[in-house]
Amino acid sequence: MQLPSTWRKAWHSWNPLSDQVLQHDLVVPGFERLHEIEDSDRDFWSHSYPRNHNFVLGRNRLIPSRRLSDRLRQLTVHYPRSARSLVDLSCSKGYFVFHARCQMGMERVLGIDIDRPTLEKCQLLNAHFGLRENTTFAESRLRELSHKAQADQADFDVGLLVNTYQYLRLGSSLEPAAGNSHRELFYMLSQVCRGRLIFHNRLEFTDLQDSVQQEASVEGSKDYHPGEILTAASEFFQVRKVGGSALRPILLLDNRRGYTWREQV
Ligand SMILES: C[S@@+](CC[C@H](N)C(=O)[O-])C[C@H]1O[C@@H](n2cnc3c(N)ncnc32)[C@H](O)[C@@H]1O
């Protein structure tokens, strides 16, 4: 039976789960005592920027919004089945990190970001997560991670770099660029990610957010172009486009150093 549209709208606005997807492989179970988390904190996960990363806290699980579910489906299908470690290089609210640990068989996961309040929220959730061992959130930078990866061989099978490359190359009001060239950035990425980097970012300067364009240096804006980005990436990775759009493709970057895992068929 179909509800009349006014009723349907009323139901959606009343029911906080109306925008959520309860597909078992997309939710993240295994949390404890989530009811102890304050309502004001819950709003952060369900109603803040970036909106395509929103989710709600169930009794003992995280339930993704429709937009987040769509992104999860698009990206997680490219995790190699034998991968055992994952780093999200701009983890934001942390869903991809929790999901990888709980649902994708990763034994070690790390989420980094530069935004301390967001990371504190990830750590709060992690304190309730049954698999918190080897699940880490840290305020860190690509350069730092790359040095660490070289020194301690603390690199990762899978890396996620989603909707963030423009900040690494051009900087923002929050921080300067993370590298002086595309080449330097992809070198560091190849140190951190020994297997596959899933790269889903805007490649055209004119497609970037207005604020990013306005704050970019002249030099940075000139070489922010798909040709330059892909040439630099190709020196360290084999690059394959597997989805997304021309302006914002989903690219699989497989490290030319060779895998330490093998694809299981
Ligand atoms: C658009 S959000 C994407 C978050 C996440 N990867 C996703 O897809 O949901 C951009 C992320 O990049 C992080 N970031 C890293 N360096 C940044 C910089 N220099 N300026 C702004 N944001 C930066 C932000 O804190 C934020 O979490």
The ligand as an SDF file (V2000), in Angstrom:
LIG
                    3D

 27 29  0  0  0  0  0  0  0  0999 V2000
   35.2470   16.6350    1.7880 C   0  0  0  0  0  0  0  0  0  0  0  0
   35.8810   15.9540    3.2480 S   0  0  0  0  0  0  0  0  0  0  0  0
   36.0550   14.2580    2.7470 C   0  0  0  0  0  0  0  0  0  0  0  0
   36.0320   13.3280    3.9140 C   0  0  0  0  0  0  0  0  0  0  0  0
   36.0160   11.8330    3.5860 C   0  0  0  0  0  0  0  0  0  0  0  0
   37.1790   11.4260    2.8520 N   0  0  0  0  0  0  0  0  0  0  0  0
   34.7680   11.4870    2.8210 C   0  0  0  0  0  0  0  0  0  0  0  0
   34.8350   11.2280    1.6200 O   0  0  0  0  0  0  0  0  0  0  0  0
   33.7000   11.4690    3.4230 O   0  0  0  0  0  0  0  0  0  0  0  0
   37.5390   16.5340    3.2390 C   0  0  0  0  0  0  0  0  0  0  0  0
   38.3710   16.0430    4.4090 C   0  0  0  0  0  0  0  0  0  0  0  0
   39.7220   16.4590    4.1920 O   0  0  0  0  0  0  0  0  0  0  0  0
   40.2710   16.8810    5.4230 C   0  0  0  0  0  0  0  0  0  0  0  0
   41.4140   17.7580    5.1060 N   0  0  0  0  0  0  0  0  0  0  0  0
   42.6900   17.3540    5.0550 C   0  0  0  0  0  0  0  0  0  0  0  0
   43.4980   18.3660    4.7450 N   0  0  0  0  0  0  0  0  0  0  0  0
   42.7240   19.4560    4.5920 C   0  0  0  0  0  0  0  0  0  0  0  0
   42.9900   20.8090    4.2870 C   0  0  0  0  0  0  0  0  0  0  0  0
   44.2160   21.2690    4.0600 N   0  0  0  0  0  0  0  0  0  0  0  0
   41.9510   21.6470    4.1970 N   0  0  0  0  0  0  0  0  0  0  0  0
   40.6890   21.2100    4.4200 C   0  0  0  0  0  0  0  0  0  0  0  0
   40.3850   19.9220    4.7340 N   0  0  0  0  0  0  0  0  0  0  0  0
   41.3930   19.0600    4.8180 C   0  0  0  0  0  0  0  0  0  0  0  0
   39.1010   17.5020    6.1570 C   0  0  0  0  0  0  0  0  0  0  0  0
   39.3090   17.5750    7.5450 O   0  0  0  0  0  0  0  0  0  0  0  0
   37.9550   16.5910    5.7620 C   0  0  0  0  0  0  0  0  0  0  0  0
   37.8000   15.5240    6.6650 O   0  0  0  0  0  0  0  0  0  0  0  0
  1  2  1  0
  2  3  1  0
  2 10  1  0
  3  4  1  0
  4  5  1  0
  5  6  1  0
  5  7  1  0
  7  8  2  0
  7  9  1  0
 10 11  1  0
 11 12  1  0
 11 26  1  0
 12 13  1  0
 13 14  1  0
 13 24  1  0
 14 15  1  0
 14 23  1  0
 15 16  2  0
 16 17  1  0
 17 18  1  0
 17 23  2  0
 18 19  1  0
 18 20  2  0
 20 21  1  0
 21 22  2  0
 22 23  1  0
 24 25  1  0
 24 26  1  0
 26 27  1  0
M  CHG  2   2   1   9  -1
M  END
$$$$
